[in-house]
Amino acid sequence: MTTSTATSTPFVPGTVLVTGATGYIGGLLVPRLLDAGWRVRALTRSAERLRSAEWADRVEIVEGDVTSGSDLRAALSGVDVAYYLVHSMDGGGDLARRDRELAEGFATAAADEGVSRIVYLGGLHPEGADLSVHLASRVEVGQVLLDAPVPAAVLQAAVVLGDGSVSFDMLRHLTERLPAMVAPQWLRNRIQPIAVDDALHYLVGAAGLPAEVNRTFDIGGPEVLTYEEMIQRFAAVNGLHRRLIVGVPVLTPWLASHWVGIITPVAADVAKPLVGSLVHEVVRREQDLDELVGLPAHGLIGFDDAVRRAMRTARPDHVLRDVLTVTAATIASAATGGVATQPDSRWYRSLDLPSWQPPPLAFPLVWTPLYADIAASSVATLSRLEAEGRGDEAAAYRRALWVNLVLNTGWSVVFWRVRRPTLAALEAGVLAVSSADLARRAGAAGGRGRWALVPYAAWTAFAAALSTAIARRNR
């Protein structure tokens, strides 16, 4: 670690406490601190969640909650530097009040235990702007720490480029999944992103700042880009065609965050603070931390190199492929079934139908939304399974879907064209079993749409019963 030029006394790392060690930045920061010679203590609500980390046997794990004063004091006892990496990313409750109270409690406990410095990572923002609730809360948390007795270094960053960073995930998936998009005009605001390795360099260096330093520091990479330019650069680095982006003035941050929640794996509540920060131009106003802790040995990493590094460990994203193939297969199944269906044929009118047979008009009214449900739910299920690294389950679901669509199409051909009600009843039964299995697989994948295929399974079960009744009455 680069020592400060403000003192001639060699800096000797002591003990640090890292809160948020189960998070993205915290999990990467711990090994960097260990490599720099610090003794690391990690505070977590669940020690079990940290035991699988590669560095778990090199740190002291303390189980506790940042909402508990006694837990905080126990964790901060004997600590020289405390990293406060706690953020509320959901939209529940009074977010600003909750974050403020947590920061005040942490600062008080740190002062009581004689901590020498607090380091916090907040959001880069323009002075005097009307900030979103989330970004304003982060700014307020930073000010709470600066006003406390313990000296604080409040680092402020914009988009962090790294595999696992939520802001990078949003950029990546928007670019990969949308060859063309309608986007708000504020995607042309300037942003200064930073590679995660450079952000970690600054965070580690901040622990050794002189005792009198108590202030904010802007951190960022060597390039200033618009979000639109970041999308196009990401596409170019990853061999994708240039994206078509049409700007519109009416897409509000609230609407945009929900749109992001639909298109990407980033939930709308998590996307909201990210989208809210893009409304503003977020560019470094000073480079003072560069002088105090020095630049990384390799220099600051440019945008393209940061993206390449992040994508080395990123799981492949097949959502665009899944959207195209699943949609095409579902449409083909629906179209083939529609062409095969002949409700006005003399043969069909000659059949003895049960009294509970729905009128012909009911079938297109039911099947149209069901086909849409199959396509949308299947894409969402495959996306979730692949994003979570459950590739075997995704492959099994995809095979089950193809079988189901073939059976779906086959029934129409066998019943309406081949005119074999008994054989059609047998196939309808197999289709019902296949549909129930598909719904089960979607449910096992989890997520908001885990019950979405239940109506399809229920309808095919009804169709199997109806088909069986027709076969029996027309032997």
Rosetta blueprint (number, residue, H / E / L):
1 M L
2 T L
3 T L
4 S L
5 T L
6 A L
7 T L
8 S L
9 T L
10 P L
11 F L
12 V L
13 P L
14 G L
15 T E
16 V E
17 L E
18 V E
19 T E
20 G L
21 A L
22 T L
23 G L
24 Y H
25 I H
26 G H
27 G H
28 L H
29 L H
30 V H
31 P H
32 R H
33 L H
34 L H
35 D H
36 A L
37 G L
38 W L
39 R E
40 V E
41 R E
42 A E
43 L E
44 T E
45 R L
46 S L
47 A H
48 E H
49 R H
50 L H
51 R L
52 S L
53 A L
54 E L
55 W L
56 A H
57 D H
58 R H
59 V L
60 E E
61 I E
62 V E
63 E E
64 G L
65 D L
66 V L
67 T L
68 S L
69 G H
70 S H
71 D H
72 L H
73 R H
74 A H
75 A H
76 L H
77 S L
78 G L
79 V L
80 D L
81 V E
82 A E
83 Y E
84 Y E
85 L L
86 V L
87 H L
88 S L
89 M L
90 D L
91 G L
92 G L
93 G L
94 D L
95 L H
96 A H
97 R H
98 R H
99 D H
100 R H
101 E H
102 L H
103 A H
104 E H
105 G H
106 F H
107 A H
108 T H
109 A H
110 A H
111 A H
112 D H
113 E L
114 G L
115 V L
116 S L
117 R E
118 I E
119 V E
120 Y E
121 L E
122 G E
123 G E
124 L L
125 H L
126 P L
127 E L
128 G L
129 A L
130 D L
131 L L
132 S L
133 V H
134 H H
135 L H
136 A H
137 S H
138 R H
139 V H
140 E H
141 V H
142 G H
143 Q H
144 V H
145 L H
146 L H
147 D H
148 A L
149 P L
150 V L
151 P L
152 A E
153 A E
154 V E
155 L E
156 Q E
157 A E
158 A L
159 V L
160 V E
161 L E
162 G L
163 D L
164 G L
165 S L
166 V H
167 S H
168 F H
169 D H
170 M H
171 L H
172 R H
173 H H
174 L H
175 T H
176 E H
177 R H
178 L L
179 P L
180 A E
181 M E
182 V E
183 A E
184 P E
185 Q H
186 W H
187 L H
188 R H
189 N L
190 R E
191 I E
192 Q L
193 P L
194 I E
195 A E
196 V H
197 D H
198 D H
199 A H
200 L H
201 H H
202 Y H
203 L H
204 V H
205 G H
206 A H
207 A L
208 G L
209 L L
210 P L
211 A L
212 E L
213 V L
214 N L
215 R E
216 T E
217 F E
218 D E
219 I L
220 G L
221 G L
222 P L
223 E L
224 V L
225 L E
226 T E
227 Y H
228 E H
229 E H
230 M H
231 I H
232 Q H
233 R H
234 F H
235 A H
236 A H
237 V H
238 N L
239 G L
240 L L
241 H L
242 R L
243 R L
244 L E
245 I E
246 V E
247 G E
248 V E
249 P L
250 V L
251 L L
252 T L
253 P H
254 W H
255 L H
256 A H
257 S H
258 H H
259 W H
260 V H
261 G H
262 I H
263 I H
264 T L
265 P L
266 V L
267 A L
268 A H
269 D H
270 V H
271 A H
272 K H
273 P H
274 L H
275 V H
276 G H
277 S H
278 L H
279 V L
280 H L
281 E L
282 V E
283 V L
284 R L
285 R L
286 E L
287 Q L
288 D H
289 L H
290 D H
291 E H
292 L H
293 V H
294 G L
295 L L
296 P L
297 A L
298 H L
299 G L
300 L L
301 I L
302 G L
303 F H
304 D H
305 D H
306 A H
307 V H
308 R H
309 R H
310 A H
311 M H
312 R H
313 T L
314 A L
315 R L
316 P L
317 D L
318 H L
319 V H
320 L H
321 R H
322 D H
323 V H
324 L H
325 T H
326 V H
327 T H
328 A H
329 A H
330 T H
331 I H
332 A H
333 S H
334 A H
335 A H
336 T H
337 G H
338 G H
339 V H
340 A H
341 T L
342 Q L
343 P L
344 D L
345 S L
346 R H
347 W H
348 Y H
349 R H
350 S L
351 L L
352 D L
353 L L
354 P L
355 S L
356 W L
357 Q L
358 P L
359 P L
360 P L
361 L L
362 A H
363 F H
364 P H
365 L H
366 V H
367 W H
368 T H
369 P H
370 L H
371 Y H
372 A H
373 D H
374 I H
375 A H
376 A H
377 S H
378 S H
379 V H
380 A H
381 T H
382 L H
383 S H
384 R H
385 L H
386 E H
387 A H
388 E L
389 G L
390 R L
391 G H
392 D H
393 E H
394 A H
395 A H
396 A H
397 Y H
398 R H
399 R H
400 A H
401 L H
402 W H
403 V H
404 N H
405 L H
406 V H
407 L H
408 N H
409 T H
410 G H
411 W H
412 S H
413 V H
414 V H
415 F H
416 W H
417 R H
418 V H
419 R L
420 R L
421 P H
422 T H
423 L H
424 A H
425 A H
426 L H
427 E H
428 A H
429 G H
430 V H
431 L H
432 A H
433 V H
434 S H
435 S H
436 A H
437 D H
438 L H
439 A H
440 R H
441 R H
442 A H
443 G H
444 A H
445 A H
446 G L
447 G L
448 R L
449 G L
450 R L
451 W L
452 A L
453 L L
454 V H
455 P H
456 Y H
457 A H
458 A H
459 W H
460 T H
461 A H
462 F H
463 A H
464 A H
465 A H
466 L H
467 S H
468 T H
469 A H
470 I H
471 A H
472 R H
473 R H
474 N L
475 R L
